[in-house]
Structures are given as structure tokens and as C-alpha cells.
Amino acid sequence: MKRIAVEQGLEDIKSALESRGYEIVDYNDGGHIDAIVYRSIYDGLKNLNNSVDSNAYGAILINVNNKTIDEIQQIIETRRYENLFI
């Protein structure tokens, strides 16, 4: 099961990901994190390296602005946004 950290305030995204079988964790829980979901206006990301356990190395950062839950899930599963050369 993939572990996803979701920014506080994105409860709709959190609920949707939980219903799709993802384990939702807090940034500070420690342990491996597969993806970090945030919105671009979140100022806390500038200090993210101070709050995410070193086991979060390799976590993909996903900005939810202008993305559907299906697009977010696709990014989590493929670990990429889109083909930049299309």
C-alpha cells in the first residue's frame, strides 16, 4: 500500500485517496512516504526537509492545483506528471 502525506486542509483529496486504498500519513509520522500532496500556496514546503523523515527520500511532490483526483492517482501510480515532449 502506498503511503501518501497530504497537506492539512485538503480533506477532500485525503478522503478520496483513502477510499481508493492509499494509506494517508502525516509529514511528521516518520517512515517511508511515496508521495506528498500539497497545493501551491502552501508555505510549509520551504521547510519540508526539516519535517519529513529521511526515509521519505524519493517521494514525489504533487501540486493539486487544477488536477482531478484521477490525475493525482495517475501521478502517484506512474510517479510522473506528463510527457513534456508531446
Summary of the structure (lengths in Angstrom):
residues: 86
radius of gyration: 12.4
end to end distance: 31.3
largest distance: 38.3
contacts: 200
relative contact order: 0.22
helix: 40%
strand: 17%
